[in-house]
Amino acid sequence: MNTILSSLRHARLSRLPAWLALGLLAACAAPPAPDTAPQTSPASEPAVTPVQPGQPGEASKPQAPSWPQPVARPASKPVAPSNKFYVKTSWQHLPGWQQEDFSGLWKGLLANCRSVLLRTGSTPPQHAPAVVDSYAWQRSCAAARQLGATPDAAAIRQFLETWLEPWNVRQGTQEARSIATGYYEPVVHASRQPEGLYQWPLLEVPKDLLTIDLGRLYPELVGKRVRGKVVGNRVVPYDTRGELDQPERRPPSIVYVNDPVEAFFLQIQGSGRAVINTGAEQGKVIRLAYADHNGHPYVSIGKWLVDQGEMPLSQASMQGIKAWAQQNPNRVKTLLNVNPGMVFFREEPIPDPEVGPNGAFGLPLTPRRSIAVDPSIVPLGSLAYLSTTFPGSQQPFNRVMLAQDTGGAIKGAARVDVFWGFGDEAGDIAGKMKNPSRLWVLWPKGEGAPTDSR
């Protein structure tokens, strides 16, 4: 990470801005939260019925029972006409379309389709990000299922060109031009117990943390929440980072890591992986997923160092902050406590090391294929085509992406955040990414302009 990308990522952290970074870079995406739209249990779902574009489907051999049967669009939900954000175009207008190899796409696309179909007929919570109109995807997702788990690039291209059509994302009367940034999943080294260098805790959700949904009391505040605790008969703000460092107030720790700045930046990302280096679990890798937040606003520690004259702005990167911490070990707590915000985690297993944490759409993120978008323009669950350049170069980066995440700073047409995976290499790439972007939404043919389920 070459510049400070940091701020609290999660879109539900009292609606804090994501990636406050000395004003150098705004980015990032939201991990899932319990108030995203629930998914149906797959235990009793019927098989998929294959169909052809524009024609009613005929029953065929049963497919995996975890896929629901396509459902016809109700008469009460008309096809969406063109709208102010989209103009239909052709595949020939997509830069680099013929060079796309679709590597790593299909598994994520099928999971995306299954999730979309399972949401058919459900009403998402009022404050949840907008998701695609699932009725529009019934036939095309059924067709995707028929291709199986491992179609080749030619079959994927034929599927996309047969069933979908590109819609250019607009800003007013012009094509939208914006910025693509990047994010990643950090990896830290940890111990279950505080010992040796492993002294920096990553905390569970405190039992006395209250989350108050203001929208339940005041409709004009839908989506707004405050966090606090009860003292006597009053609800007061929850403890700051510094207050939580007091032994009598510290919640249970999941792990202790060996680097305070790494621990801090993992909180900024909102989730990460921890390698257990001590004890009976030595070598085990777990995921630390965002669980909650203490409700205090983020304050940039890099900006504080610059304002204090500790380093020039050009050195206020994660690497620069780590170097300062190593040279000033007795001042590290003072530095970190400049930011009163604290993220709490839950521990999760990692069933597939190749995929990332869950995004706001409730699915694991696919490295180099998942993006965070502004769901008021591009509904979650959409398929998109991104045209930008590879971080730190002019090499084209044009590919089909899965719109599966959100972020407080990801606002506006064509504004996206690319998930690059996990570890130092992914972090280095993500930290370099601040590139011009263009965007198309790939939407089922005959279903009008892209729209959400509301």
N, C-alpha and C positions, 0 to 999 in steps of 0.2 A: 504494500500500500504506500504509494508515494506522496499522496496528500491526505489530509485528514478528511475522510469521508463521513466522519462520525456524527451521528446523533441517534436518538432512540428510533428504531426502525418501525416498531409496531404501530399499526394504524389505529389501534384502540388504546394507546397509552394516553388517555385523556385528550386524544386528538393532537398529540404533540407533533411538530414537524419532524420528518424523518431525515436523517443525515445532515444535521447541522454541522457545518464543517468550516468554520472560519469564513463562511461565504465562498469557499473555493469550489465546492461541489455539492450538489443536492442529489440524493439518490436514495433508493432502496425500498424494500418490500416488506410485507407484513406476514408473519407467521400466522397459522390458524388460531382461532379462538373458539371457545365453546358456543358463542352466539352466531357462528356461521350456520348456513342452512343444513339441517340434519340430513344424512343419507339414509335411504331405505335399507333394511336388512336384506342381504342377498339370499337368505335361506330358501325362500319360496318363489323366486322370480321365474317367470316363464321364459321359454326360449325365444330367440330372435327369429323373425320372419324376413327372408331376403326379399328385396323389392328392386324395381328398375326405375330410373329417373322418370318422373311424371306419370307413372302407372301404378295401379294398386298392386300390392304384393300378393304372392301365392305362397302358401305354407310349403316348407321344404324340410330337410332333415334338421332335427333339433341341434342347437348349439349349446355352448356352456350355459348352465342354468343361472349363472350370475348376471346374465344380460336380460333386461326386460324386453317385452314385445313392443314394437313400434305402436304409437298411439296417434290416431288422427287428430288434427287440429280442430278444437271446438269452433262452432260457428261464431261464438262470442269473442274469439281471438283472431281478428282478421290479419292477413299478411301485411307486414309493415311496408309502407311506401318509402320512396327515397326521402332522406331527411337532410338537415343542414350539415351533418358531419361526414356524409359519404356521397361519393359519386362512383357509379359502376364503371369498371374499365375492363381490360382484357389481359390475359396472361402475358402477352407480348410486351406489355408496358412495365412489367416487373423487372427491375435491373438484376441481371445475373440469374434469371429464372432457369435457363437451360443448363447452367453450371451447378445448380443445387443437387447434392447427392443424397440428401435426406437421412444421413447417418444419425443414429440415435433418436430419431423422431418417432418411429411407429409405436413403440411400447408406450410412450407418454401420450400419444394421440389416442390409442385405444382406451387407456385409463381415463382420459379426458372425456371421451365419448360415453363410456359407461356411466361416469358420474353425471353427465348431462342428462342421459336418459332416465337415470334413477330419480332425478329431480322433477320429472314431468308431473305437472298438476299440483306441485307443492308451492306454497307461498313463502318466500324467504322472509326472515325477520325484517321489520321495517327499517332498522338501522344497519342492516347488513349490506355489503357492496352488491351492486347489480350483477346478476348472472344472465347468461344467454337465454333466449327464448327456446326452451328445450323442444317445443313442437317443431321448430324449424329444422332440427337436427335428426328427427326420427329416421327418415329414410337413408340419409347419407351415412349416419353412424351404423345402421344395420348393414349397409353395404361394406363399410370398413371392417366390420366383424367378419364378413364372409371371406375377406382376403387372408385371414389367419394371422398368426403372430409374427411371421417373418417374411413378408413380401419383399421382392427386390426393388431397387430404385425405380425401374421402369413401371412396375405395377403401382407403386405409390404415386408416381407422377400421373399415370392414367387415371387412378382413382380421384386425385385432386382436380384434374382438369375436367373429368366427367361429371362429378357431383357438386363441385364448388365453383364459385366465381369471385374474382377479387374486387373489392370496393376500396377505393382510395380514400384515406382519412383526410378531411378538409379542415381548413380554418377560414371561415367566411367563404369567399368565392375562390380561394386559392388552395393549392395543395398545402397541407400542414407540414412545416419544417420545424423540428425541435432537436432535443438532445437525448442520446442514449448513454446511460451510465451503467455501472456494474456493481454487483454485490456477490458475496460468497459466504461459505460456512467455515468459520475458523476452526483450527484444531489446537487444543491446549494439552499440556501434560499435567497429570493430577494424581492425588492420593486421596483415599477415603478419610484419612486422619491427618491432622496437622502435625507434620514432622519435617525436620530439615528445612529445605527450601520451600516446602509446600505449606504455605501459611495464608494464602489468599482465598477466602471462601466464596463459593458460588451457592446461593441460598435458595431454599424452598420458599413457597408462599407462606407468610406468617399466618397463624391461626386467627389472629385478631384483626386482620386486614379486611376492611369493609369496602365494597364497591357499590356505589349508589347510582342507579340509572335515573338521571334527571328527566328523561323523556317520559317516564311513567307518571311523573307529577305534572310536568309542563310539556305539552305536545310540541311547542316550538323548540324544545331542547332535545328532540329525538336524536339519539346517537351520542349525546354528551353524558359523560360519567365523571364522578369525582371519587377519590379514594380517601379513606380516613380510618379512624378508630374511635372507640367509645371511651371517654374519660368522664367518670361520674355519670351525669345524665346528658352529656353533650357529645356530638361528633366533631372531632378535631382533625386537622391534617395528620397524615401518617408520618412516621419517623423519617428523617432524612438519612442519606447515606452515612453521615458521620454519627448520627444517633444510633443507627443500627450496628455500628461497629462496637458499641458498648456491650460487654459480655452479657449483662442482664437483659438486653433487648435484642440480641442477635437471634434470628430464627435458625432452625436446623440447617446445616450445610449438606449439600449433596456430595461435593468434593472440595478439595483445597488444591489450588494450582500454584505453580512455582514462579509465576511472573505476574506482578500486579497489573502491568499495562496490558498484557495478553488477556487477563481476566476482565479488565475494563472494556477492551474492544470487543470481546465476546458478548458482553452485555449490549454494546452498541449495535452489533449485528442482530441480536435478538435470539440467536440459537447457535449451536456449534457442537463439535465433537470433543470428547475428553478421552485421552489415553491414560488408563490407570497404570502407574509405574511402580507401585509398591503393594506389598501384601499378597493375599491369596488370589486376588483378581488381577495380578500383574499381567499386562498385555491386553486386557479387555478394553474395548472401545464402546463408549456409550454416547448417546445424543443428549445434550442439554437443550430442551425446547422451551421457548418462551411460555411462561405460565401467568405472570401478572407483573404489576409495576406499582411502586409506592405513590405515584401520582404527582411527584414533584417535577418541574420543568427541567429539561436538559440545559446544562451550562458547559460550554466547550473548555476542556482543560488545556487544549492547545492555544486557544485565544488568551487564556489566563497567563500561560507561560510567556507569550509574546508581550502582553500588556505589562507583565512584571519585569520585562527586560532580560528574561532568562535565555531567550533565543530569538533569532530573526524569524520573520514569517516564512521564509523559504525553507527553514528547517523544521517547521511545525508539522511533521509527518508522524506516523506511528513509530517509525524507526527513530526519528529524532526524539520523541517523547520517551521511548524505551532507553535510549542512551542517556538522557537527562536523569531518568529514574535510577539507572545504575550508578551514576556519578553522585547522586543525592539521595541515598537510601533512607536517610532520616526525615526527608521531606515528602516522601511518596504519599503518605496518608493525607497530608495537607493538600497536596495536588489533587488527589482523587476526590477528596471531600468538597472541592470547589463545585463539583457537580452533585447536587442534592438527590438527583434521581437514582433509583435502584431498580434493576430488573430482577425478578424472581423466576426460577426455572422449575421444570419437572424433568425427571429422568425418563428417557425412552430407549428401547433397544434399536439397533440398526439392522433390520432384516436384509436390506440390500445396500451394500456400501457404495454402489454406483449412483444412487439417487440422493437427493438432498432432503431437507426437512419439508414438512407440509407448508404449502403456501396458503393464501387467503381463500383459495378455491377448495381447500381441504384435501389436496393431493400432493404427493411428494414432488418436489421440483426436479426437473431434468436439466442437468448441466448443459449450458449453451443452447438450450431449446426453450426454457421457461423464461417468461418476462413478467415484470410488474407493469401494470398499466393504470390509467385513470378510468375506473369502471363507469364513471358517468358518461364516458364517450365510447370506450371499448369494454363491453360486458365481460366479466370473468367467464372462462370456458370457451372464449372465442379462439379460433385459429387465425394467426396473423402472419404477414410477410414483412420482415424488417429489412430495410436497406440502410446500412451504415458502413463503417470501416472498423477493422480490427484495432483494438487499443494500442496506441503508441505507434501506429503506422498508417499508411494510405491504402493498405491491402483491403479490398472489398470484403465486407461481411454481410452477405445477403442470404437470408434463409427463412424457412417456415418456423414460426415460434408458437408456443402455447401460452396464452394469456391467463396465468394462474395465480397472480399475486398482485398486491397493491402496496402503496407506500405514501406516507404523508406528504412527501415532496414530489410524488409522481402525479403531476397535475397538468392537464392540457392535451390537446390533440398531438399525436405522434411522440409524446414523451414516454419513454420506456426505461426500464432498468433490467439488465440482462443478468441472469443467475449463471455464474461461471463454475460452480462446483465447490469443492472444499480444499483446505490446505493452503500452504504458502504460495504455491504457483497460481492458484485461482485468485488468491488475495492480491497478488502482484498485478495480475491482468485487470481485475476489477478496479483496483486503485488507479490505473492508468486511463480508464475509459471515461471519456467525456467528448463524444463524437456526434456530429450532425446525424439526424435520423429522419427517415421517411417511413410511412407505415401504410399497409393495406390490411383490411380484414377479409379473410377468406370465408365466404358465407354460402350456405346451400343454395343451389339454383332454384329459382321459382319461389323463393321465400321472401322476396322483397329485400329491403335494406337491413343491415344488422340492427338488432334490437335486443332488449332485455326482457325478463320474464314478468315484469311488473305490469 
